[in-house]
Amino acid sequence: MNLDHAFVCGSPPLDFAATLRARRSVRFEMFASPDRLDAWYVESGLVDRIEPCGQDDVEQAVSVREAIYALVTARRQGQKYDTGALRVLNSAARRPPAVPQLTAAGRHTEATPEQALSSVARLAVELLAGADVPLLKECGNPECTRVYIDRSRGMRRQWCGMESCGNKIKAAAYRARKRSAPAAAGR
């Protein structure tokens, strides 16, 4: 399994929720260790430097991630929010966020794990209460459970990303057509 963090969803909280991959089948945990969580915060661009996370920070991040996923799924499907998920998300959002600073080199953000997680939670609140809600779609790959913001013309995007899912589905469909073509021609 690819250990690189993917940022294809169009929103940091959606990319954060996608760090548990293939929820309906093999379930692959991207936050398997504190250093993987550290890497996500930096690679996402939310922070430039993070104090090293510990195992407790990973557990807290997973809890917030699962709350975000549950709330996004409920919102997308027009269902009521789970009160436990709301409590977890709002508790994280109430904590002090990472604060960018202006330096001679430009913007720089250093954070504790709690501040970085608060920033993710606050962005999730903004997403779920914002104008992009009608644009939320789940990837068309049956193995993928990423939710993304579809800003394509006519909202025709089918996959979270071409590299991660679109090419796989298109290649599988092509192979299936090639296999069935000789059988159909021989009739």
Steps between C-alpha positions, in 0.01 A plus 500: 500500500621850416604689816494842335232731625258600225346844474235458230178587683510879461489573873739417788226350722388270217860395437536445877187280504645303207803387703309182582489348154258243360262517798264241351763235429868475595513816718852641484600738781728783388552624859668177611762692698555850641752585227237427230267753668786752520562447128132554415485834680809629317420347158147644515643849519311582820828539687864542406633340816331291766613391844530122484172318558463223754272198503233698693503760222444224243204366699351849526554561127333170410204592721461838327553339159221250561271779622572700183428197281173427682385862480596539132320175415187609690504842333549349153212258554267758658494320835516637854842548654616251762517691831818318608676594177386862541636506855840364391534742208384807693725417795804488271391818319475691830870455574755757384588451130837526328574868436704606198775755552657736250877460472762651269459188284118523495224314682613242757283289729632298791256300710449247771305189402196641686518828305533318167203277581295804603577657163371189321186495717430869435534447126256207529247724676536759222463233232190342653335837552608647168401530138699196381265244663303440176832425326594212734521164320637158586751342263345272236759228568313241713820434698558868577313693767647846444260791488609792284377839385389477135574833338513356150290644219153350527602313817603200290805393699468134597817426696691655786800518268605361164835371629354329806169361372395624156780330307444171685127496423550603137771235450282229660204598279724491192630152591145378559390631157800334333420165665134512399563625143634170357214307659245738349670487157494120492121479529 
